[in-house]
Amino acid sequence: MESSRKTRNASASIDTAHDDDTSSGRSIEEETQVDGPSRALEHLDLETLGECLQVEQDASARAEDLIKRSAVKHFPSPPPGGDGVLTPELLREHLNVVRRAVHNELQRLNPLRKEFKNLAGLVPSYHRLAMDLVHALLPRISASQQAFVLLEWLCNTYLSRGFLGDPDFSENQQRSPVDMHLYSETVICVHKILRTTLEEDVKMSLDVIIKRQKSEFWRSWELHTDVIECIEGPIVRAESISENVQEFTRQVCYLKLQEFLERFTTAKQELLKRYDKSPKMTVETCLKTLNTLHGLASYIQPSTDGGTRDLPAEETLRALRALETAARTSMGEALVKIIKERLKSHFKSREEDFLLTEMKEMFSAEDCCPDVQKEALDLAYERVCALYLYQLVDTKKKELEKRWGPDVGQKVTLDAQHLHKTFSDLHPAVRQQNHVLLKVEELIQSQDVDSVKITLSGMMQLCQSEKVKKLCSALLEWKGGLSVHEVKEVRAGVQVLSTSDSTGTLGPE
C-alpha cells in the first residue's frame, strides 16, 4: 500500500490527499471546516492561543497574526548562500526542517482542544506558510536534481502519512488539511522548473560527450554507454517520485536524445569527409558508429515492444535505424575500395593469406558488440566474394594460368576456403558466402554442355544478387572450351533449369 502511494503522480496525490486519512477518533486536523475560519475561531481566546504558540500578543493582533509570528519565530530561515548554489542535500535537509516545523506548530495547538473544539480554521494557515517557504526557494532551483528533490518532497513526503505519523510524531497519526489549490499551484510551478532544468542538464551532459574527444568522439567503443547514462540517470531518479513523473522525464530525455542524434550525424559526416582517402579509417568509424547505434537501439527497443504505443521511443528508434542504414552504406563503399585494391594485387601475384591482415585490423576489436561485429563481417564477406568473382571474370584465364599455374580452379577453391576461415575465425557465427566460389573449380572441369548446365544452374541458385548471377553467367566465356552456340544453349538451359527448380520448390511436398 505504501509503495503504491509513492508512485502516484502529483495530481493524483492532490486528488487523493484526504482519501487515506481514516481514524476512529478526531484530531485538530480532522475537525470540520464547513463553518469557515472566521466562525470557527470567533470564540477563540487569543491570549491562550499566544501562550500556546509562545509568541507576544497585543490588542490588535488576530489569530492569523499570532500564527505568522509563531512561524517567523519557529520556521527555519532560507538555506545559506543567498542566490548561490543550493545543493540537493542542503535542499532536502531544509525541506525536512520545514516539515518538522509545521508539525511542531500544530502540536502546540493540542492543549486548546479541550476548551475550543473547532480549531480547523487555524491549521491551513501553517500549510500556506510552508508553501510560501517553498515558493521562496523556486528562484534558486537551477538544476534538475534540485527540482527532483523538491517535487519528491511535495508529492511523497509532505502529503504522506509519515508527515505526522513517523516514530518521532507517534502521538498524532493524522495528516493536516492542506490548501490544495495553493499546493497544486506549487506542484505545477516545480513541474515547469523540472522540465526546463532537465532539458538543460541532459543537453549539457550529451554535449560534454561530443566535446570530450572533439571531432573524434565516436571512435570510442563506450560512447553508447555514456549516452545511456545521461538518459537513464534522470529516468531512474524520477521513478522514486511517481510513474507519471518518470514517464514525463523519459519523454524529455528521449527528445534530447533525438537532438543529440542530429548533432551526432552532422559531426560523423564531417569526420567521414576527412577520411575520404582513408577507407580503413572510414570502416573503423562506421563500425564504432554502428556499435553506438546498436547499443542505443537495444536500450530503447523494450519501450516499443509493449501493447501501448510509445511515440518518443518509436521516433527515436526510427532515427537510429536510419543512421544504421547510412553507416552500413558508408562502410560498404569503403570496403569496396579496400577489397578491390587487395584483389588486384592478389590476382597479379597470388598470396595465400590475402585480405587476412586487413580484415583482422578492421574487425577484431574486442570491445565491439558481437552482433555488430557479425553484421559487419557478413557485409565484408559478401563484398569480398562478389568482387573476387568480378576480378576473376575480368582477368583472362590464360593470364591467371601464367601467374598462378595451370590449376586455376584449385587455386580459386583454396582462396574460397581461406576467405571463409578468415571470417569465421573473427566470428564463428558468420554466414558462409563462398559457395559460388567453391563451385568455380567444378565449372572449369565440366566439359560437356549438360554438365556445364547442371553446375552453372547450381551456382545460380546460390547467388545472393542479380549482379552475382550475371558474373556467374560471364564465367561461361571466361572458362573457355565452349562455342558461341554452346554458350547460348547453356544459358538457355540454365534459365529453364532455374525456372523448373524454383517452380518445384513452390509445389506440394
N, C-alpha and C positions, 0 to 999 in steps of 0.2 A: 504493500500500500504506500509506504513511504517512498520507494523508488519510483513508482508511477507518478506520484505527486511531483517529484523533482523534474520529471520530463515534460511537464506541462509548459506551454509557451506563456508569454507574458499576458496575453489577452485571456487565456484560459484560467490563469491564476487569478486574474481580476474577477472574471465571471464567477469563479467558484471559491472566492476568498472566504466567504462566510459559510459555505456549504459543509465544511469539515468541522465546524465548531458545534459539538454536541456535548452536553453535560447535564447531569442530574440537578445541579444547583445553579444559582445565578450569581455572577460576579459583577463588579462595576462595569466591565466591558460589555456585558450582555444586556444590561438594563435598557429598556425601550427608549428610542429617541423620537417617538411619534409626536410628543408634545413640543419638540424643538428645544434648543439650548436655552432660550430666554425663559420659557415657562419652567423648564426642568431645574433651573438654577435660581428661581426667584426667591426661594426660601433659604438659600444657602447663606450660612454665616461666614462672611468674608474674613473676619478676624480668625475664626477657626481654620479656614482654608489657608490663610497666610501662615499660621503656625505649623500646619501640616507640611506646607511647601517650604518652610524655613526661609521666608522672604519678608522684607519690611512691607508695612501697609500704610496707606494714607486714606484720607476721607474720600478722595475722588477715584480711587482705584476700583476697577471692576474685576470680576473673576478672570477674564481674559488677560487683563494687565498683570495680575498676580502670576498667572501661568507663564507669561512671557518673561517676567522677572526671574521666575524659578528656572526657566530654560536657559536664560543668559548665565545664571549662576552655576547650573549643573551640567548643561550641554557642553560638549567639547568644542574647543576652538578649531578653526580650519587647520589642516596639516601644515607644518612649517614649509617654507620655500616660496611663499607668495605665488607668483605666476610661473615658478620654475618647475622642474621635473617632479612629478608625483608618481612614484613607483607603484606598481600593483600591490606590493607588500604593504607599503605605507597606507595606501588607499583602503585595502581590506581591513587593516587594523583600525583605521579611523571609523569606518562604517560600523564595525562591531562595537566600538565605543558609543557611537550614536544609538545603536540598537539597545545597548545596555542602559544608556541614559534614559531612553524612553520608558523602558521597563521600571527603572528606579523611580521615575517621576510618577508613574501610575501606582506604584506600590505605596507612595506617600499618601495617596488618597484613601487607602483602605480604612484608616481609622474613622473617616467621615461616614462610612456606610451605615454605621449603627444609628446615626441621627438623621442622615439625609439619604434616603433610599435611591433617589433618582440622580445619579451623578454622570449619566452617559453623555450629557452635553459637554462635559469637560474633556472627555477622552480624545475626540478627534483633533482638538487643538494641539495636542502633543504630536500627533502624527503629521499635522500640517507643518509644524516647526521642523520635524525631521525631514520632510520633503524639501523645505526651504534650504536646509543644510545641504541636501543632495544637489539641488539646483545651483547652489553657490559653487559646487565642485565642477560643474559641467565645463566651464571655460578652461579648466586645467586638464581635461581629458584630451590627450593628443595622440594616443596610441591605442590600437585595438585591444591589447592586453588589459589596459585600464578599463575600457568600455565593457569587456567581458566580466571583469570583477564587479563592476557597478551593476550590470544587468543581472548577473547571477545573484547578487545580494538582494536586489529588488524583487526578483521573481521567485527565488527559493528561500533565502534566509529571512528576509523581512516579513514575508507572509506565511512563513512556516509555523507549525505548532511549536517548534523549538524556540521561536521568538520569545515566548513566555512559558515554555514548558521543558526546557533543558534542566539538568540536575541543579544548576545554580538557582533556578526560578521555580522550584518544585511546588512552592506553595500556591502558585497560580497557573493552572493548566489551560487557561483560555487565551484566545487571541483578541486583541483590541480592535474595535471598529475603526476602519480607515476611511479617510476621504477618498473614495475610489475614483472620483473624477480627477482630482489632483494627482493621485497615484498613477492613473492611466496616462495623463499628460507627461508625467515624469518618465515613465517607461518609453513612451513614444520618442521623447527627446533623446534618451540614451540610445534607442534603437537607431535613430538617424545618425548619431555620432558614431555608432559601431560601423555602419555602412561606410561612412567617409573614411574613418581611420583604417578600417580593414582593407579597403581598396588601395589606400596609400601604402600600407605596410606590405601587402602582398606584392604590389608592383615594385616597391623598392627592393624587396628580397629577390625577386626574379631579375631585376636589373643588375643586382650585385653579381648574380651568376653569370650574366652575359659579360659584364665588365671585368670579372675576376681574371680571366685569361685573355682579355681583349678580344681580338678578332678570331682567335683560335680556340674559343671556349668549348666547342662541341667535339674537340678532339679528345676530351675526357670521356672515358667509359662510364663514369659515375654521374654524368650530367642529369639523367632522368631521376636518379635518387635524390639529388639536391633539389630538383624542381618539385618532386613529390613531397619532400619535407616542408617546403614552403606552402604547399597547398593543404597537406594533411594536418599540419600543426593546428591552425585555427579551427578546422572542422572537428578535430578531436576535442579541442578546448570547449567548443560550443556544445558538445554532447552533454556536458555536466549541467547545462542550463535547461535545455528542453529540446525536443525533437524539431520543433518549428524553427528555433534559433539555429540549430545545426543545419537544417535544410537551407535556410536563408544564407548562412555562412558558406555552405558548399556552392550555392549558385553564384555568389560573388566571386569566390575563388576560381570557379571554372571560367567565368567571364574574363578574369585576369589572365588565366592560362591561355585562353584563345588569343588575347592580345599579345602575350609572350610568343606564341607560335608564329604570329605575323612578323615580329621582330626577328625571331629565330630564322625564319625563311629568308628574309632580306639579307641578314648577315651571312647565312650559308651561301647564298648565291654570289655574294661579293667574294667570299673566300674561294669558291669554285672557279671564278674568273681568274683569280691569281694562280690557280693550279691548272689552268687550261693546257699548259705544256708539260705538266707532270701528272700523267694518268694514274700513277701509283698513289700519289697523294690524294687524288680525287677519289679513288676507290677507298682509301683509308677514311677519308672524311665522310663519304656516303655510308660506309659500314658503321661508323660511330653514330652518324645521324640516325640510321635505321635502328641501331641499338637503343638510342634515346627514345625514339618514337614508339618502339615496341614496348619499352618499359612504361611509358605514359599511357599507351593504349591498354595495357594489361591492368593498370591501376584503375582506369575509368570504365573498362568494359563491364564489370559487375553491375554498375549503375544502370546499364541499358538492357540487362537480362531479365528484369522483373516484369511483373504484369502491368505496371503503370508506366506511362511514358515519362522519360526524363529528358526534356528538351535540351538543357545546358550540356548534359553528358553526351547526348546524341550529336549535337552540333560540334562539340569538341572532338568526338571520335571521328566524325566525317572529315574534319580538318586534318587530323592525324593521318587518316588513310590516304588523303590526297597528297600529303607530304611524303608518305612512304612510297607512293607510286612515282613521284618526281625523283626521289632519291634512288630508287631502283633503276629508273631510266638513265640517270646520270652515271650510275655505276656501270650499267651495261655498255654505255658508249665508251667509257674509259677502259673497260675490259677488252673491248674490241681492238682498241689501239695497241694495248699491251700484247694481246694474243697474236694479232697479225704480225707484229714485229718479230716475235719469237718464232712463229711458224715459218716465216720467210727464211730466217736463219737456219731453222731445223731442216727445211727441205733442200737447202743448199749443202749443208754439212750436218748429217744426222747425229743427234745427241740422244743417248738412251734415257737421260733424265730431264728432257726438255720440259720447261714450264714448272718443274718441281720447286725450284728456288723461289720463283715469283709467287706461286700460289701459297707457299709456306709463309713468305714475308707478309702477304696481304691478309691471310685468313686463319692464322694460327693463334690469334690473340686469346689468352686465357680468360680475360675479363669480358669477352663478348658473350652475350646470351646465346646458348646453344641453338635455339630456334632461329635466331637471326643469322648466325653463322651458317647453319644448314641451308637456309633460303639463299644466302649469298653464294654459297658453294654450288648449289643447284643451278643458279644463274650462270656462274662462271663455267661450269661443266657443260651446260648446253651451248654456250658461246664457243667454247673450245672445239667441241665435236663438229659443230656446223662449219666453223672456219677451217678446221682441218680438212673436212670434206671439200670445201671450196678450194683450198690451196692444192689439194690432191688433183682435182679436176683441172685446175689452172696450170698445173705442171705436166708437161708431156711425160708419158710413161717411159719412153726411151731415155729421157733425160734423168729420170729417177733411177733407172736401172744402172746408168753410168755412175751416179752418186751413191746409191745405196746397195747396188749389187742386183743380180737378176731376180732375187726373191722379194720383190717389192710387196707382194701380198702378205708375206710373212712379217715383213717389217711393219706394215700397217697394223697387223694383228698385235704385234708386240707393243706398238705405240698405244693402241686402244687399251690394252691391259695395263700399261704403265699409267695412262690417264686415270683409269678407274682406281687404281691403287693409290695414286696421288691424292685424289679427292676423298676416297673412303678412309684413308689414314687421318685426314684432317677432321672428318666427321663420319662415324660408322653408319649413320642412317642416311647418308647422301643417296639421292636417287640415281640408279645406274642409267647412263645415257649413251653408252658406247656401242650399243647393239648394232647399229648400222655399220660402224667402222669394223666391227668383228666379222661382218659378212663380206667385206671387200675381197678378202683372200679367196673366199668361195666363189665370188663372181668372176674373179680373174681366171680361176681354174675351170670354170664352166665353159665348155667348148660348143656344144650343140645348142640350137635355138631353144629347144624345150627346157633344158636345164637352166639356161640363162633366164628364161621366162620365170621359172619357179623361184630361182634365187632372187631376182630383182623384185618379184612380187612380194616375197618375204621382207625384203629391205623396205619396200614402200609402206608396208603395214607397220613397220617400226618407227617410221618418220613422225616427228612431233609437229612439223610445219610443212606448208606447201613449198617453201623455199628449199627445204632439205629434200623433198621429193623430186624437185626439178634437178637438184645436184645428183641424186641417185640415177635419174634418167640419163644425165650427161655422162655418167660413167660408161655407158654403152660404147660411145665413140672413143672414150679415153682408153678402155681396156684393149681395144683392137680385136682383130680376128673375125669381125662380122662385116658383111657387106652392108651397103646403104639399105638395100631391100630387107635384109635380115634385121637390121636395127629397127626399121619401121614395123616389121612383123612382131618383134619382141615387144615394142611399146604398145602396139595394138593389143597383143595378147595379154600383157601385164594389166592394161586397163580393164580388159574383160575379166581376168582373174580377180583383180581387186574388187570389181563390182560384184562378181559372183561370191567372193568370200564375205564381203560386207553384207550382202543380201542373206547369205547363210546364217550369219550371226544374228540377224533380226528374226529368223524363222523360229518355229517351235523347237523346243529341246527334245 
